């Protein structure tokens, strides 16, 4: 997915408003990222992906209604060009692997640095995937 001068369009999915606000403030000043939507449940993220057609959905691994892997599967089934980047405090290899099997393009721990998040978003758009060295998944 080649990028030209257009910003990378991102939807954030996390059940906590404060967390979403923090992510937005971290990414707002970035020259190549535009936050186009947010969701507090996986079903809302699926809807936002259909409605807004983002380049990337930042998907929490655990949401109130569906797992991050199931939401990823549903988004990618209908919108294969949308990249899903999993954010999580959990580093359970089985959960992370299930997200990649469902079509996730990347994984980044929530306790990583802000610059890593920006790099991960860029990487999934430019190269199709991003795997945190801390993910423990090959």
N, CA, C and O atoms as a MOPAC input file, in Angstrom:
PM7 MOZYME 1SCF
protein

 N      0.85800 1    -1.16800 1     0.00000 1
 C      0.00000 1     0.00000 1     0.00000 1
 C      0.90300 1     1.23000 1     0.00000 1
 O      1.36700 1     1.65800 1     1.05700 1
 N      1.14700 1     1.78100 1    -1.14200 1
 C      2.06000 1     2.90800 1    -1.25700 1
 C      1.41000 1     4.20400 1    -0.79000 1
 O      0.23200 1     4.45400 1    -1.05000 1
 N      2.18300 1     5.01200 1    -0.10600 1
 C      1.73000 1     6.30700 1     0.38200 1
 C      2.30900 1     7.38800 1    -0.50100 1
 O      3.48300 1     7.33800 1    -0.87000 1
 N      1.49700 1     8.35600 1    -0.83700 1
 C      1.99600 1     9.51200 1    -1.56100 1
 C      2.01000 1    10.67400 1    -0.57900 1
 O      2.67600 1    10.60300 1     0.45300 1
 N      1.27900 1    11.74800 1    -0.89000 1
 C      1.24400 1    12.91500 1    -0.01500 1
 C      0.08800 1    12.85000 1     0.96800 1
 O     -0.00300 1    13.68400 1     1.86900 1
 N     -0.78200 1    11.89100 1     0.81300 1
 C     -1.95800 1    11.75600 1     1.66000 1
 C     -1.56500 1    11.20800 1     3.02700 1
 O     -0.69900 1    10.34000 1     3.13800 1
 N     -2.21100 1    11.72800 1     4.05500 1
 C     -1.95500 1    11.23400 1     5.40800 1
 C     -2.56300 1     9.84500 1     5.58100 1
 O     -3.52200 1     9.48400 1     4.89900 1
 N     -1.99600 1     9.08000 1     6.49400 1
 C     -2.51600 1     7.75900 1     6.83800 1
 C     -3.73600 1     7.96500 1     7.71900 1
 O     -3.65300 1     8.60000 1     8.77100 1
 N     -4.86500 1     7.42800 1     7.28800 1
 C     -6.13300 1     7.58800 1     8.00400 1
 C     -6.27900 1     6.47100 1     9.03300 1
 O     -6.19200 1     5.29100 1     8.69400 1
 N     -6.50300 1     6.85600 1    10.30600 1
 C     -6.49600 1     5.90500 1    11.41100 1
 C     -7.79200 1     5.97100 1    12.21600 1
 O     -8.31200 1     7.05200 1    12.49100 1
 N     -8.30400 1     4.79600 1    12.58800 1
 C     -9.40400 1     4.66300 1    13.54300 1
 C     -8.82500 1     3.99200 1    14.78300 1
 O     -8.09300 1     3.00800 1    14.67400 1
 N     -9.15000 1     4.52200 1    15.96400 1
 C     -8.67000 1     3.97200 1    17.23000 1
 C     -9.80600 1     3.23400 1    17.91400 1
 O    -10.89500 1     3.78400 1    18.08000 1
 N     -9.56100 1     1.99100 1    18.31300 1
 C    -10.55100 1     1.21400 1    19.06200 1
 C     -9.97800 1     0.82800 1    20.42000 1
 O     -9.04600 1     0.03000 1    20.51500 1
 N    -10.55400 1     1.41000 1    21.46400 1
 C    -10.20500 1     1.07600 1    22.84200 1
 C    -11.37200 1     1.47500 1    23.71400 1
 O    -11.98400 1     2.51900 1    23.49000 1
 N    -11.69300 1     0.65900 1    24.70700 1
 C    -12.87000 1     0.93600 1    25.53000 1
 C    -12.68900 1     2.12800 1    26.46000 1
 O    -13.67500 1     2.65300 1    26.97800 1
 N    -11.46500 1     2.56400 1    26.68200 1
 C    -11.21200 1     3.66600 1    27.60200 1
 C    -11.03300 1     4.99000 1    26.86300 1
 O    -10.13500 1     5.13000 1    26.03400 1
 N    -11.89000 1     5.95300 1    27.16900 1
 C    -11.84100 1     7.27300 1    26.53400 1
 C    -10.49400 1     7.93700 1    26.79200 1
 O     -9.89900 1     8.50700 1    25.87800 1
 N    -10.01700 1     7.86900 1    28.01200 1
 C     -8.75300 1     8.50600 1    28.36100 1
 C     -7.60100 1     7.93400 1    27.52500 1
 O     -6.71800 1     8.67600 1    27.09600 1
 N     -7.61100 1     6.63200 1    27.29800 1
 C     -6.57300 1     6.01400 1    26.47400 1
 C     -6.66700 1     6.51600 1    25.03300 1
 O     -5.65600 1     6.86200 1    24.42200 1
 N     -7.90000 1     6.55200 1    24.49200 1
 C     -8.07000 1     7.04300 1    23.11200 1
 C     -7.60700 1     8.49500 1    22.99000 1
 O     -6.95500 1     8.86400 1    22.01300 1
 N     -7.94600 1     9.31200 1    23.98400 1
 C     -7.51400 1    10.71200 1    23.96500 1
 C     -5.99200 1    10.81500 1    23.99200 1
 O     -5.41000 1    11.65300 1    23.30400 1
 N     -5.35100 1     9.96100 1    24.78700 1
 C     -3.89500 1     9.96100 1    24.84400 1
 C     -3.26500 1     9.58600 1    23.51000 1
 O     -2.30600 1    10.22000 1    23.07100 1
 N     -3.79700 1     8.56500 1    22.87600 1
 C     -3.29500 1     8.15200 1    21.55600 1
 C     -3.48400 1     9.28500 1    20.54900 1
 O     -2.58200 1     9.59000 1    19.76900 1
 N     -4.66600 1     9.90500 1    20.57400 1
 C     -4.91500 1    11.01300 1    19.64400 1
 C     -3.92300 1    12.14400 1    19.86500 1
 O     -3.41500 1    12.71700 1    18.90000 1
 N     -3.63800 1    12.47700 1    21.12700 1
 C     -2.70200 1    13.56700 1    21.38000 1
 C     -1.28100 1    13.20100 1    20.94900 1
 O     -0.52400 1    14.06800 1    20.51300 1
 N     -0.91400 1    11.91500 1    21.06900 1
 C      0.41000 1    11.47900 1    20.61800 1
 C      0.55300 1    11.55400 1    19.10300 1
 O      1.61500 1    11.89700 1    18.58400 1
 N     -0.51500 1    11.23200 1    18.41300 1
 C     -0.43800 1    11.14400 1    16.94300 1
 C     -0.85500 1    12.42400 1    16.21900 1
 O     -0.54300 1    12.60600 1    15.04200 1
 N     -1.55000 1    13.29700 1    16.91700 1
 C     -2.12400 1    14.50700 1    16.30600 1
 C     -1.08000 1    15.36500 1    15.59900 1
 O     -1.33200 1    15.88200 1    14.51100 1
 N      0.07200 1    15.51300 1    16.20500 1
 C      1.08300 1    16.39400 1    15.63000 1
 C      1.97300 1    15.70500 1    14.60700 1
 O      2.84200 1    16.34100 1    14.01000 1
 N      1.76300 1    14.41900 1    14.40300 1
 C      2.55100 1    13.70500 1    13.40700 1
 C      2.23300 1    14.20200 1    12.00900 1
 O      1.07200 1    14.46600 1    11.69700 1
 N      3.22900 1    14.33100 1    11.17700 1
 C      3.01000 1    14.89100 1     9.84300 1
 C      2.29800 1    13.95200 1     8.87300 1
 O      1.81200 1    14.39100 1     7.83100 1
 N      2.23300 1    12.66400 1     9.20700 1
 C      1.68700 1    11.73200 1     8.22100 1
 C      0.47800 1    10.94300 1     8.70900 1
 O      0.05000 1    10.01400 1     8.02400 1
 N     -0.09000 1    11.28000 1     9.87300 1
 C     -1.21200 1    10.52500 1    10.42700 1
 C     -2.40300 1    11.44700 1    10.69100 1
 O     -2.25100 1    12.55600 1    11.20200 1
 N     -3.58600 1    10.96200 1    10.33000 1
 C     -4.82900 1    11.68000 1    10.59400 1
 C     -5.79600 1    10.72500 1    11.30600 1
 O     -6.12800 1     9.66600 1    10.77200 1
 N     -6.24500 1    11.09800 1    12.50300 1
 C     -7.22900 1    10.29800 1    13.22300 1
 C     -8.60100 1    10.64200 1    12.63200 1
 O     -9.05700 1    11.78200 1    12.72700 1
 N     -9.25100 1     9.64900 1    12.02300 1
 C    -10.53400 1     9.90600 1    11.36300 1
 C    -11.72000 1     9.36600 1    12.14700 1
 O    -12.86600 1     9.69600 1    11.84100 1
 N    -11.45600 1     8.53000 1    13.16700 1
 C    -12.55900 1     7.98700 1    13.94200 1
 C    -12.07000 1     7.23800 1    15.15100 1
 O    -10.88200 1     6.95000 1    15.29600 1
 N    -13.02400 1     6.92500 1    16.03000 1
 C    -12.70200 1     6.14300 1    17.21200 1
 C    -13.89800 1     5.30100 1    17.60500 1
 O    -15.03700 1     5.59000 1    17.23700 1
 N    -13.61500 1     4.25900 1    18.36000 1
 C    -14.65000 1     3.31600 1    18.77400 1
 C    -14.29300 1     2.78900 1    20.15100 1
 O    -13.11800 1     2.65600 1    20.49500 1
 N    -15.33800 1     2.48500 1    20.94900 1
 C    -15.05500 1     1.89300 1    22.25200 1
 C    -15.39200 1     0.40400 1    22.30500 1
 O    -15.17400 1    -0.24600 1    23.32800 1
 N    -15.92200 1    -0.13600 1    21.21100 1
 C    -16.16500 1    -1.57300 1    21.10600 1
 C    -15.68400 1    -2.05800 1    19.74300 1
 O    -15.48600 1    -1.27000 1    18.81900 1
 N    -15.50200 1    -3.36500 1    19.64200 1
 C    -15.07300 1    -3.95200 1    18.37300 1
 C    -16.14700 1    -3.77600 1    17.30000 1
 O    -15.82500 1    -3.49400 1    16.14600 1
 N    -17.40400 1    -3.93700 1    17.66600 1
 C    -18.47800 1    -3.76100 1    16.68400 1
 C    -18.49200 1    -2.34100 1    16.13000 1
 O    -18.73600 1    -2.14000 1    14.94000 1
 N    -18.23200 1    -1.35900 1    16.98500 1
 C    -18.14500 1     0.02000 1    16.50300 1
 C    -16.94500 1     0.18400 1    15.57000 1
 O    -17.02600 1     0.90500 1    14.57600 1
 N    -15.84000 1    -0.47600 1    15.88400 1
 C    -14.65700 1    -0.39700 1    15.02000 1
 C    -14.93700 1    -0.99800 1    13.64800 1
 O    -14.50300 1    -0.46300 1    12.62800 1
 N    -15.66100 1    -2.10500 1    13.63000 1
 C    -16.04100 1    -2.73200 1    12.36000 1
 C    -16.90600 1    -1.77000 1    11.54400 1
 O    -16.70700 1    -1.61000 1    10.34000 1
 N    -17.86000 1    -1.14000 1    12.21100 1
 C    -18.72900 1    -0.16000 1    11.55700 1
 C    -17.91200 1     1.03600 1    11.05100 1
 O    -18.10100 1     1.48900 1     9.92200 1
 N    -16.99800 1     1.54800 1    11.90000 1
 C    -16.17400 1     2.69500 1    11.49700 1
 C    -15.27100 1     2.33800 1    10.31100 1
 O    -15.04500 1     3.16700 1     9.42900 1
 N    -14.76200 1     1.12000 1    10.29000 1
 C    -13.92500 1     0.69800 1     9.16300 1
 C    -14.72000 1     0.71400 1     7.86500 1
 O    -14.20800 1     1.11400 1     6.82000 1
 N    -15.97700 1     0.27500 1     7.93700 1
 C    -16.82600 1     0.27400 1     6.74000 1
 C    -17.19700 1     1.69300 1     6.32200 1
 O    -17.18600 1     2.02000 1     5.13600 1
 N    -17.51800 1     2.51700 1     7.28600 1
 C    -18.00100 1     3.86800 1     6.99800 1
 C    -16.88400 1     4.82700 1     6.59100 1
 O    -17.04100 1     5.61300 1     5.65700 1
 N    -15.75600 1     4.75600 1     7.29700 1
 C    -14.68600 1     5.73700 1     7.10500 1
 C    -13.56700 1     5.27400 1     6.17700 1
 O    -12.78500 1     6.08700 1     5.68500 1
 N    -13.49300 1     3.96300 1     5.94000 1
 C    -12.45400 1     3.38300 1     5.08400 1
 C    -11.05000 1     3.88600 1     5.45500 1
 O    -10.35700 1     4.48300 1     4.63000 1
 N    -10.64200 1     3.63700 1     6.71000 1
 C     -9.31000 1     4.07200 1     7.13500 1
 C     -8.23200 1     3.19800 1     6.51200 1
 O     -8.51200 1     2.14000 1     5.94800 1
 N     -7.00900 1     3.65700 1     6.62300 1
 C     -5.87500 1     2.83900 1     6.21200 1
 C     -5.52200 1     1.84300 1     7.31500 1
 O     -5.12100 1     0.71100 1     7.04300 1
 N     -5.68100 1     2.28800 1     8.57900 1
 C     -5.28900 1     1.48500 1     9.73500 1
 C     -6.35300 1     1.58200 1    10.81900 1
 O     -6.88800 1     2.65800 1    11.08600 1
 N     -6.65500 1     0.44200 1    11.44100 1
 C     -7.45500 1     0.41100 1    12.66000 1
 C     -6.51900 1    -0.01700 1    13.78200 1
 O     -5.93400 1    -1.09900 1    13.73500 1
 N     -6.38100 1     0.84400 1    14.79500 1
 C     -5.63200 1     0.47800 1    15.99400 1
 C     -6.62000 1    -0.24700 1    16.88900 1
 O     -7.51100 1     0.37600 1    17.46600 1
 N     -6.46900 1    -1.55600 1    17.00800 1
 C     -7.45600 1    -2.40900 1    17.67100 1
 C     -6.92300 1    -2.93400 1    18.98700 1
 O     -5.85500 1    -3.54400 1    19.03500 1
 N     -7.66700 1    -2.69700 1    20.05000 1
 C     -7.30700 1    -3.29300 1    21.33300 1
 C     -7.51500 1    -4.80100 1    21.23300 1
 O     -8.45100 1    -5.26000 1    20.57800 1
 N     -6.66100 1    -5.55400 1    21.86900 1
 C     -6.76600 1    -7.01000 1    21.83900 1
 C     -8.01500 1    -7.49500 1    22.56900 1
 O     -8.62900 1    -8.48500 1    22.17000 1
 N     -8.38600 1    -6.79400 1    23.64000 1
 C     -9.55800 1    -7.17400 1    24.43500 1
 C    -10.56500 1    -6.02700 1    24.39600 1
 O    -10.27000 1    -4.91600 1    24.83600 1
 N    -11.75200 1    -6.30600 1    23.86600 1
 C    -12.82400 1    -5.31700 1    23.82600 1
 C    -14.05500 1    -5.90100 1    24.51800 1
 O    -14.13800 1    -7.11500 1    24.70600 1
 N    -15.01200 1    -5.05000 1    24.90000 1
 C    -16.16700 1    -5.53900 1    25.65500 1
 C    -17.06800 1    -6.52600 1    24.91800 1
 O    -17.74500 1    -7.33400 1    25.55300 1
 N    -17.08400 1    -6.47300 1    23.58700 1
 C    -18.07000 1    -7.27700 1    22.86000 1
 C    -17.49700 1    -8.41500 1    22.02600 1
 O    -18.11600 1    -9.47600 1    21.93900 1
 N    -16.34300 1    -8.22800 1    21.41600 1
 C    -15.69800 1    -9.25900 1    20.59900 1
 C    -14.20700 1    -9.25400 1    20.89900 1
 O    -13.67700 1    -8.25800 1    21.39200 1
 N    -13.54500 1   -10.32900 1    20.61500 1
 C    -12.08800 1   -10.33100 1    20.76200 1
 C    -11.47400 1    -9.49300 1    19.64100 1
 O    -12.08200 1    -9.29200 1    18.58900 1
 N    -10.26700 1    -9.01300 1    19.88800 1
 C     -9.56100 1    -8.26900 1    18.85600 1
 C     -9.32800 1    -9.10500 1    17.61000 1
 O     -9.36300 1    -8.59000 1    16.49300 1
 N     -9.09100 1   -10.40300 1    17.80500 1
 C     -8.85800 1   -11.26800 1    16.64600 1
 C    -10.13500 1   -11.45200 1    15.82900 1
 O    -10.07700 1   -11.46700 1    14.60000 1
 N    -11.29000 1   -11.59300 1    16.48800 1
 C    -12.55100 1   -11.72900 1    15.74800 1
 C    -12.89100 1   -10.43400 1    15.01300 1
 O    -13.34200 1   -10.47300 1    13.86800 1
 N    -12.68200 1    -9.30400 1    15.65300 1
 C    -12.92600 1    -8.01900 1    14.98900 1
 C    -12.00100 1    -7.86200 1    13.78800 1
 O    -12.41900 1    -7.39100 1    12.73000 1
 N    -10.74400 1    -8.25700 1    13.95600 1
 C     -9.78600 1    -8.19400 1    12.85400 1
 C    -10.25600 1    -9.05400 1    11.69100 1
 O    -10.23100 1    -8.61800 1    10.54000 1
 N    -10.68000 1   -10.26000 1    11.98700 1
 C    -11.16200 1   -11.18000 1    10.95100 1
 C    -12.32700 1   -10.54800 1    10.17800 1
 O    -12.36900 1   -10.60200 1     8.94900 1
 N    -13.25100 1    -9.96000 1    10.90200 1
 C    -14.42700 1    -9.35700 1    10.25200 1
 C    -14.06400 1    -8.13700 1     9.41800 1
 O    -14.58700 1    -7.95700 1     8.31800 1
 N    -13.17800 1    -7.30600 1     9.93100 1
 C    -12.76000 1    -6.11700 1     9.16800 1
 C    -12.04700 1    -6.54200 1     7.89500 1
 O    -12.36000 1    -6.05000 1     6.81100 1
 N    -11.09700 1    -7.44800 1     8.02000 1
 C    -10.29700 1    -7.86100 1     6.85800 1
 C    -11.11300 1    -8.64300 1     5.83300 1
 O    -10.80300 1    -8.60300 1     4.64200 1
 N    -12.15000 1    -9.35200 1     6.27800 1
 C    -12.98700 1   -10.10400 1     5.34100 1
 C    -13.72400 1    -9.17500 1     4.38800 1
 O    -13.88900 1    -9.49300 1     3.21000 1
 N    -14.16000 1    -8.04200 1     4.88800 1
 C    -14.94000 1    -7.10500 1     4.07500 1
 C    -14.05800 1    -6.01700 1     3.46700 1
 O    -14.33700 1    -5.52400 1     2.37400 1
 N    -12.99900 1    -5.64800 1     4.17300 1
 C    -12.12100 1    -4.55500 1     3.73900 1
 C    -10.66400 1    -5.01500 1     3.78200 1
 O     -9.92500 1    -4.63600 1     4.69100 1
 N    -10.24900 1    -5.82000 1     2.82000 1
 C     -8.89500 1    -6.40300 1     2.87500 1
 C     -7.76700 1    -5.37700 1     2.79700 1
 O     -6.63000 1    -5.69300 1     3.14900 1
 N     -8.05400 1    -4.16400 1     2.34700 1
 C     -7.01000 1    -3.14000 1     2.27700 1
 C     -6.78400 1    -2.42600 1     3.60700 1
 O     -5.77900 1    -1.73500 1     3.77400 1
 N     -7.70400 1    -2.58500 1     4.55100 1
 C     -7.54800 1    -1.95300 1     5.85600 1
 C     -6.55600 1    -2.77600 1     6.68000 1
 O     -6.71900 1    -3.98600 1     6.84100 1
 N     -5.54600 1    -2.11500 1     7.19000 1
 C     -4.56600 1    -2.77700 1     8.04100 1
 C     -5.04700 1    -2.68500 1     9.48600 1
 O     -5.55900 1    -1.64900 1     9.91200 1
 N     -4.88300 1    -3.75900 1    10.22700 1
 C     -5.24900 1    -3.76700 1    11.64600 1
 C     -3.96800 1    -3.92000 1    12.45300 1
 O     -3.20900 1    -4.87300 1    12.28000 1
 N     -3.75100 1    -2.95500 1    13.33800 1
 C     -2.59000 1    -2.95700 1    14.21600 1
 C     -3.10300 1    -3.18600 1    15.63400 1
 O     -3.84700 1    -2.36800 1    16.17400 1
 N     -2.70400 1    -4.29500 1    16.22700 1
 C     -3.17400 1    -4.67900 1    17.55700 1
 C     -2.35900 1    -3.95200 1    18.62500 1
 O     -1.12900 1    -3.92000 1    18.58200 1
 N     -3.07900 1    -3.36800 1    19.58400 1
 C     -2.47400 1    -2.73300 1    20.75900 1
 C     -2.90800 1    -3.52300 1    21.98100 1
 O     -4.09100 1    -3.82500 1    22.14200 1
 N     -1.95500 1    -3.85900 1    22.84300 1
 C     -2.36100 1    -4.60200 1    24.02800 1
 C     -1.31500 1    -4.54400 1    25.12000 1
 O     -0.12100 1    -4.41100 1    24.85000 1
 N     -1.77500 1    -4.64700 1    26.36300 1
 C     -0.86700 1    -4.84000 1    27.49200 1
 C     -0.49400 1    -6.30100 1    27.62200 1
 O      0.54000 1    -6.63900 1    28.19800 1
 N     -1.33100 1    -7.15900 1    27.08900 1
 C     -1.07600 1    -8.59600 1    27.15800 1
 C     -0.03000 1    -8.98400 1    26.11900 1
 O     -0.01700 1    -8.47200 1    25.00000 1
 N      0.83000 1    -9.88900 1    26.51300 1
 C      1.81400 1   -10.38600 1    25.55100 1
 C      1.70700 1   -11.90300 1    25.41600 1
 O      2.68700 1   -12.58800 1    25.12800 1
 N      0.49900 1   -12.40700 1    25.63100 1
 C      0.21400 1   -13.83000 1    25.49600 1
 C      0.43500 1   -14.24700 1    24.04300 1
 O     -0.26300 1   -13.77400 1    23.14600 1
 N      1.39100 1   -15.11700 1    23.81600 1
 C      1.75300 1   -15.51500 1    22.45300 1
 C      0.58000 1   -16.13700 1    21.69700 1
 O      0.44700 1   -15.94000 1    20.48900 1
 N     -0.25800 1   -16.87700 1    22.39200 1
 C     -1.40900 1   -17.50100 1    21.73700 1
 C     -2.40000 1   -16.44700 1    21.24900 1
 O     -2.89300 1   -16.53100 1    20.12400 1
 N     -2.69300 1   -15.44800 1    22.09800 1
 C     -3.61300 1   -14.37900 1    21.69800 1
 C     -3.05100 1   -13.56000 1    20.53700 1
 O     -3.75700 1   -13.25600 1    19.57600 1
 N     -1.77800 1   -13.21300 1    20.64400 1
 C     -1.14700 1   -12.42600 1    19.57800 1
 C     -1.13200 1   -13.22600 1    18.27600 1
 O     -1.43500 1   -12.68500 1    17.21200 1
 N     -0.78300 1   -14.50400 1    18.35300 1
 C     -0.78000 1   -15.35500 1    17.15400 1
 C     -2.16400 1   -15.44900 1    16.52900 1
 O     -2.29600 1   -15.45000 1    15.30500 1
 N     -3.20000 1   -15.52900 1    17.36800 1
 C     -4.56200 1   -15.60700 1    16.82100 1
 C     -4.92500 1   -14.33900 1    16.06200 1
 O     -5.67900 1   -14.39100 1    15.09100 1
 N     -4.39700 1   -13.20900 1    16.49500 1
 C     -4.66500 1   -11.95700 1    15.76700 1
 C     -3.98100 1   -11.96100 1    14.40000 1
 O     -4.57000 1   -11.53600 1    13.40600 1
 N     -2.73600 1   -12.44200 1    14.35200 1
 C     -2.05400 1   -12.52100 1    13.06100 1
 C     -2.75300 1   -13.51800 1    12.13900 1
 O     -2.87700 1   -13.27100 1    10.94000 1
 N     -3.20400 1   -14.62400 1    12.68400 1
 C     -3.94300 1   -15.60500 1    11.88500 1
 C     -5.24900 1   -15.02300 1    11.35300 1
 O     -5.71700 1   -15.41200 1    10.28300 1
 N     -5.83500 1   -14.09100 1    12.10000 1
 C     -7.08600 1   -13.45100 1    11.68500 1
 C     -6.85200 1   -12.34700 1    10.65200 1
 O     -7.80500 1   -11.81800 1    10.08100 1
 N     -5.58500 1   -12.00000 1    10.41200 1
 C     -5.28200 1   -11.00100 1     9.39600 1
 C     -4.69400 1    -9.70400 1     9.90800 1
 O     -4.55800 1    -8.74900 1     9.14200 1
 N     -4.33800 1    -9.64200 1    11.19600 1
 C     -3.70000 1    -8.42800 1    11.71000 1
 C     -2.38700 1    -8.18000 1    10.97300 1
 O     -1.67700 1    -9.11300 1    10.59800 1
 N     -2.09000 1    -6.91800 1    10.78000 1
 C     -0.85500 1    -6.54100 1    10.09900 1
 C      0.27600 1    -6.25700 1    11.06900 1
 O      1.44100 1    -6.17900 1    10.67700 1
 N     -0.07700 1    -6.10200 1    12.34800 1
 C      0.96600 1    -5.80500 1    13.31500 1
 C      0.48000 1    -5.88400 1    14.74400 1
 O     -0.71600 1    -5.97600 1    15.02300 1
 N      1.44900 1    -5.84400 1    15.63600 1
 C      1.19300 1    -5.88400 1    17.07900 1
 C      2.18100 1    -4.95000 1    17.75800 1
 O      3.37000 1    -4.95500 1    17.43900 1
 N      1.68300 1    -4.14600 1    18.69900 1
 C      2.55700 1    -3.28800 1    19.48700 1
 C      2.03900 1    -3.24500 1    20.92100 1
 O      0.84500 1    -3.04800 1    21.14600 1
 N      2.93700 1    -3.42800 1    21.89300 1
 C      2.51200 1    -3.35500 1    23.29000 1
 C      2.12000 1    -1.92500 1    23.66700 1
 O      2.71500 1    -0.96500 1    23.17800 1
 N      1.12500 1    -1.79000 1    24.53000 1
 C      0.67400 1    -0.46400 1    24.96500 1
 C      1.73400 1     0.27200 1    25.77300 1
 O      1.68700 1     1.49600 1    25.89100 1
 N      2.67500 1    -0.45700 1    26.32200 1
 C      3.69300 1     0.21700 1    27.12200 1
 C      4.95500 1     0.54300 1    26.32100 1
 O      5.99700 1     0.85400 1    26.89700 1
 N      4.85800 1     0.47100 1    25.00200 1
 C      5.98000 1     0.85300 1    24.14500 1
 C      6.02500 1     2.37800 1    24.02100 1
 O      5.11700 1     3.06900 1    24.48300 1
 N      7.06600 1     2.89200 1    23.40800 1
 C      7.23300 1     4.33100 1    23.24100 1
 C      6.32700 1     4.87800 1    22.13800 1
 O      5.98800 1     4.16500 1    21.19300 1
 N      5.94000 1     6.14200 1    22.26500 1
 C      5.08100 1     6.79200 1    21.27500 1
 C      5.70200 1     6.74000 1    19.88100 1
 O      4.99200 1     6.55300 1    18.89300 1
 N      7.00000 1     6.90200 1    19.80000 1
 C      7.65800 1     6.86300 1    18.49100 1
 C      7.50100 1     5.49200 1    17.83700 1
 O      7.43600 1     5.39300 1    16.61200 1
 N      7.43900 1     4.43800 1    18.64500 1
 C      7.23300 1     3.09900 1    18.10000 1
 C      5.84000 1     2.96000 1    17.50300 1
 O      5.66500 1     2.29500 1    16.48100 1
 N      4.85600 1     3.57800 1    18.12700 1
 C      3.49700 1     3.53000 1    17.58300 1
 C      3.45000 1     4.20600 1    16.22000 1
 O      2.86500 1     3.67100 1    15.27800 1
 N      4.05500 1     5.35800 1    16.11500 1
 C      4.10200 1     6.04900 1    14.82300 1
 C      4.82900 1     5.21000 1    13.78600 1
 O      4.39000 1     5.12500 1    12.63900 1
 N      5.93000 1     4.59300 1    14.17300 1
 C      6.68000 1     3.72200 1    13.25800 1
 C      5.85300 1     2.51400 1    12.83600 1
 O      5.88800 1     2.10400 1    11.67600 1
 N      5.10400 1     1.94100 1    13.78700 1
 C      4.28200 1     0.76700 1    13.49000 1
 C      3.17300 1     1.11600 1    12.49800 1
 O      2.91400 1     0.35900 1    11.56300 1
 N      2.52900 1     2.24200 1    12.69600 1
 C      1.47300 1     2.67700 1    11.76600 1
 C      2.05300 1     2.86300 1    10.37200 1
 O      1.47600 1     2.40500 1     9.38600 1
 N      3.17300 1     3.52300 1    10.29600 1
 C      3.83000 1     3.74200 1     9.00900 1
 C      4.23000 1     2.41100 1     8.37100 1
 O      4.03900 1     2.21100 1     7.17100 1
 N      4.78000 1     1.50900 1     9.17200 1
 C      5.25500 1     0.21900 1     8.64300 1
 C      4.11200 1    -0.62300 1     8.08300 1
 O      4.25600 1    -1.21400 1     7.01300 1
 N      2.97100 1    -0.69200 1     8.79000 1
 C      1.88700 1    -1.52600 1     8.27000 1
 C      1.33400 1    -0.95900 1     6.96400 1
 O      0.84000 1    -1.70700 1     6.12000 1
 N      1.41700 1     0.34600 1     6.80000 1
 C      0.95800 1     0.93200 1     5.52800 1
 C      1.98300 1     0.77000 1     4.41800 1
 O      1.62200 1     0.45700 1     3.28400 1
 N      3.22900 1     0.97500 1     4.72200 1
 C      4.26500 1     0.90600 1     3.69000 1
 C      4.67900 1    -0.51500 1     3.35000 1
 O      4.90100 1    -0.83700 1     2.18200 1
 N      4.78500 1    -1.36700 1     4.36100 1
 C      5.35300 1    -2.69300 1     4.13800 1
 C      4.37200 1    -3.83100 1     4.37900 1
 O      4.69000 1    -4.99000 1     4.11300 1
 N      3.17300 1    -3.50900 1     4.88300 1
 C      2.16600 1    -4.53600 1     5.09000 1
 C      2.20300 1    -5.22100 1     6.43300 1
 O      1.28200 1    -5.96800 1     6.76600 1
 N      3.26300 1    -4.98500 1     7.23200 1
 C      3.29100 1    -5.60100 1     8.55600 1
 C      4.26900 1    -4.88900 1     9.48100 1
 O      5.18500 1    -4.18700 1     9.05300 1
 N      4.02900 1    -5.10400 1    10.76300 1
 C      4.92500 1    -4.61400 1    11.81100 1
 C      4.83700 1    -5.59300 1    12.96900 1
 O      3.74500 1    -5.94300 1    13.41600 1
 N      5.96700 1    -6.02400 1    13.44000 1
 C      5.99500 1    -6.92600 1    14.59500 1
 C      6.96400 1    -6.35600 1    15.61500 1
 O      8.16900 1    -6.27100 1    15.37500 1
 N      6.42000 1    -5.97200 1    16.74400 1
 C      7.24600 1    -5.47800 1    17.82900 1
 C      8.25000 1    -6.56200 1    18.21000 1
 O      7.91100 1    -7.74500 1    18.23800 1
 N      9.46400 1    -6.16500 1    18.49900 1
 C     10.46500 1    -7.13700 1    18.94500 1
 C     10.02800 1    -7.76500 1    20.25700 1
 O     10.47300 1    -8.85800 1    20.60900 1
 N      9.15800 1    -7.07700 1    20.97900 1
 C      8.69400 1    -7.57400 1    22.26900 1
 C      7.47600 1    -8.48600 1    22.12900 1
 O      7.02000 1    -9.04400 1    23.12700 1
 N      6.93900 1    -8.65100 1    20.92100 1
 C      5.72800 1    -9.44500 1    20.74700 1
 C      5.95700 1   -10.93300 1    21.01900 1
 O      5.03400 1   -11.64600 1    21.41200 1
 N      7.17800 1   -11.39200 1    20.80900 1
 C      7.46000 1   -12.79700 1    21.05700 1
 C      6.84500 1   -13.73200 1    20.04200 1
 O      6.71700 1   -14.93100 1    20.29000 1
 N      6.46000 1   -13.18600 1    18.88900 1
 C      5.83000 1   -14.00400 1    17.84000 1
 C      6.63300 1   -13.83100 1    16.57300 1
 O      6.87000 1   -12.70400 1    16.13700 1
 N      7.05200 1   -14.92100 1    15.97900 1
 C      7.84700 1   -14.85000 1    14.74700 1
 C      6.97300 1   -14.65400 1    13.52900 1
 O      7.48100 1   -14.57400 1    12.41100 1

